[in-house]
Amino acid sequence: MQKALFQIYLNRFILAIIVLIALLSIGTGGYIVLEGLSFVDALYMTVITLSTVGFGEVRELSHAGRTFTMGLIAGGVGVTGFLVSIMVEFVLSDHWRTHIKQRRMSKMLKNLSGHVIVCGFGRVGRNVAEELKDEGIPFVIIDKDPDRVAHAESHGFLSMEGNAAHEELLIEAGIERARAAVVSVNSDAENVFIILTIRNLNTGLFIVARANYEDSEPKLLKAGANKTIQPYRISGKRMVTMLIRPNVADFLDEVAHAGGMELLLEQIQIEDGSELAGMSVQEARLSNIFEVTVLARRGEDGLFHTLTGKDTILKSGNVIIAMGTRNNLNKLKEIAKG
């Protein structure tokens, strides 16, 4: 929308310039024909006439020349007024600031990679954005509501106005370079369509989708979402946990979201070439060397297994869930990379 408005102003400005050039050409040719002036003198007369600066004539003009000059003055005043009106309207309408902001945003988007695309900036999307900000993960927001986009921008978030189901918008948001997408608009039908579009553009992207209704979850997964979240169900479970196990709930909140405690939970994948691959839990001595507690391991079957046995073998591709300080967890991550 903003690009279209800027193009309208640009077209009007170009039209005025074309008319001005036409007047210069007509004026120069007219003085050559009517007064027999040289090209330079004719151009000089045309310029001072159109600009109405009031400099003297190169020589006394004939009656026809004076009549022609009056017509040029009228044309020059008209074109000048048109140009001034375009510039004043452009400045007062704030479109120039919008255009500069859009160009700056486009430049930022082109340099963005490994980011998360958040589709929808409602209550869920806002919390997602805040969490990503706290984690230091770059992200871009897409929402078709201009008020929500303005709200996101007021918080310093990189935001785009438009329908997240449009391929052009997703490509501009760097869908090919993104690490993940969060689809959280209010309509499950829209979420399905957005997921289909994203999956068509990036087959390997990790997608987390919001499901407003339970029967929508299989549809979202079939469309291409990797994970689905039903906010109302999760809220219900969370409330019950706080009722019957409040201390556990508070502890998990602290370590999962890096709250006031030094400890936090992290997932760490054991990659090919890591010295941990092929070692038993006892041999790895993770608790002693890295001062972290490994709570579980996700194996080839996709299930989580507690590491109760010291002979449990850590394999390449396994994901371990560990708890410790950020510094110690980062050290373990480096070893797990190989």
N, C-alpha and C positions, 0 to 999 in steps of 0.2 A: 504493500500500500504506500509506504513512505517512498520507495524507489519510483513508483509510478508518478507520485506528486512531484518529486524532484525532476523527473523526466519532462513533465509538463512545463515547469519553469525553464528548464534548459532549452526546450524547443521554442518557447516564446522568445527567449533571449537570442537564440540563433536567428530566428525570423527577423527580429529588430536589427541585428547586425547585417543580415542580407539586404534589408531595405536601405540601411545606411550606405552600404557599398554601392547599391544601385543608384542612390541619389548622388553619390560622389561621381559615379560614371556619367550619369545624365548631365550633371552640372558641368563637369569638365568638357564633355562633348558639346554641350549647349553654348558655352562661352567661346569655344573654338569656332563653331559654325556661325554664331550670331555676331561675335565681336572680332573674330580673326586673331584671337590670342594664341600664343604658343602653349604647348602642353603644360609647362611648369606654371605659367601665369594663370592659365585656366584652372588648374588644380588648386593653386593658391586662392583664387577668387572663390572657388567652390567651398574650400575648407573654412575660410573666414566668414562666408555667408551662412553655412550650416551651423557653425559654432556661435554665430552672432557676437563675435568679439569686438566688432566695430572698427577694425583697422581700415585704412584708406584703400580706395580702389586703385588698381594698377594704372588705370586711365579712365577718362570720362566715358561712361557707358551710353549707348544709344537708348532710345525709348524702348525698343524690343528687349535690350539687355537688362534695363531696369525692371521691366515687367517679369522677365525670366527670374531675376534675382529675388523678387518678392515671392514668387512661387517656391523657390529654393528655401527661403527663410521659413515659410510656413511648413514645408516638409521637414526641415531640420528641427524646428520646435516640436513638431508632432512626434518624430522618432525619438528625440531626446526625452520628451515627457513619457513616452512609452517605456523606454529603457529605465528611467528613474522609478516609474511605478512598479516595474517588475522587481527591481532590486529592493525597494522599500517593502513591498509585500513579502518578498522572500525572507528578508531579515526579521520583520515583525512576526511572521508566521512561525518562526523558529525552525524552519525546515533545514536551514544550513547547519544548525547544530546537530539535528537528527542525522543528516547525511554524513557529517564528520564522525559522529558516534558510530554509525553503521559501518563506515569504512574502517574505523579502528577495531570494531568488533570482528569484522571479516578477517582482518590481519591477525587478530588473536586466535580466531578459530583455525586459520591455516597453520598456525604454529602449535596447535594443541594436539597431543597424542597421549594415549594411555589414560584417557579421561572417561567419565561416566556421563551418559546422556539421560537426563531426568525429564520424562514426558509427563507433564502435568504438574502445576504448582499450587495444588489445593492444600488441605491440611496435611495430608500424607507427604506430598512432594516437598512441602516446606521443611518438615522434620527430616526428610532424607537429605535435603540440601544442607541443613545445619550439621547433621552427623558427618557428611562428607567433608564439610569445611573443617570440622574439629579433627578429622583424621588426616587432613592435609591432602586429600585426593581431589584433583582438578575435575570440574564438571561444568556442563552447560545445561540450561533449562529451556524447554520448549513448551509454550502454552499459547493457546489461541485467544485468551482473554487479555486485552491490553492493560487492564487494571492490575491483573496478577503479574504481568511482565514488568510493569512499572514498580510494583511492590518488590519484586525480586531484584530489580536494578537498584532500588533504594538501599538494599542490603549489600550491594556490591557484587551481586552474582551475575555472571555472564549469562545473558538471556536472549531468547529469540521468540518473536511473535509469529504464530502460525500453527497450522495443523500438523501434528507430529506424524500423521499418516502420509504426508506428502514426501515423495522420494527426494525432491530437490532440496527441501529444508533439511532432511536428515543428512544428505551428502554435504551440505554447507556446514552442518554441525560436526562433520568429521566422523561419520558413522564407520568408515573403513578403518580409522585409526583408534577408535574407542576401545576401552577394555570391557565395558559393560553398559547396560541400559536398564533404567528403572521405568516401568510403564505404570503410571498411577493416576490416570484420569478417572472421572467419576462414573463413566459408562463402561460396562464390561464389553459391550459390542465394539465400542471404539478401541478398547484395549486390544481386543483380538485383531482388529484391522491394523493397528499400529505394529503389533508383534509380527504379523505376516509381512508387512512392508520392511521392517527392520531385518527380519530373517532373510528376506530376498536380497538385501543389500550386503549383509554380512552373516554368512552361514555359521561362523564360529563364535559369534558374540554371546556373552553370558547375559541372559535376560531375566530379570526379576519383575513379576507382574502382580499388580493388586487385583484381587478378586472381591467384588462386592457381595457376591452370593456364592454359596457352596457349590451349586451345580454349574457354576461358570469355570471352576478350577480345571476340570478335564479339558474344556474347550480351549482355555488359555495355554495349557500344556501341549495340546495337539497343534495349536497354531505356531508353537515354537518356543514358548517360555521354558526356561530351565527350572525356575522355582516360582511358586505362587504364594502370596500372602493374603490372608483374609483378616483385615484389621479388627473386625468386631469379634471374631473368634479368638484371636490372640489377646485382645483386651480382656475378654472374659476369663481366659486361662490365667492371665497375669493377675487379675483381681483375686481369683480364688487362691493362687499361690501366695499372694500377700496376706490373705486372711489366715491361711493355715500354716504357712512357713515363711513368715515375714523376714526373718533374718537371712534365710537362704536366698530369698528374692533380692534383698538389698545387697548381699555379697555378690551375687551373679551380676547385678547391675553395675557394681563398681568395677569388677574385673573385665566384664565384657565391653564396657564403654569407657574404660580408662578414666574412671572418676577420681575421687580424692586419694585413693590408695595407690601405692607404687606398683602393685601387682596388676597384671591384665592377662586375658586369655588371647591366644593367637593360634592360627592354623599354619602349619609348616609342612611343605611337601618335600619328600626326599627324592632328589633328582638323580638321573643317571650320572655316575662318576663320583657320587658323594661317598665319603669314607664311612658313612653310617649305613649304607646299603649292604645288606648281608650280615650285619652285626646283630647280636642279641641285645636285648635291653640291658642285661647285666654288663656286657662288654662295652656298650656305648657309654655307660656311667654318666648319663645326662644330668642326674641330680647332683653328682659330685663335681663334675667339670664345669657345667654351665649354670648350676644352681637354679634349675627349672624343674617343675614337676610335670611329667607327661601323664595326662589323664586318660587318653584314649588314642586308638589308632584306627584309621579307616583303611580297610584292605581292598583287595581286588573285587570282593563281592559287594562293595559299596556300603557295607555295614560297619558300625563302630564297635570296636572291641577294647575292653579295658585291659590295661597292661599289668595284670596281676601276676603273670608268670614271668620270671626273669629270663627264661629261655626263649621268649617270643622274639622272632626274627623280624627285623626292620627291613623292608624291601623297597627297591626303587619304585616310585609311583605312590607309595603309601603317604597318607596325610596324617600327621600326628597333631593332637590338640594339647598344647602345653600352656602352663601358667608360670609366670615369673615377671621380673622387671623388664621394661622395654629394652634396656641395654643388653641384658643376658639373652633375651629372645632374639634380638638382632644377631648376636654372635652365633646362636644355634642356626639361624637362617642361613648364614654364610657357609657354615659347615654342610648343611643339608643341600646347598646348591652344587657342591662339588668343585 
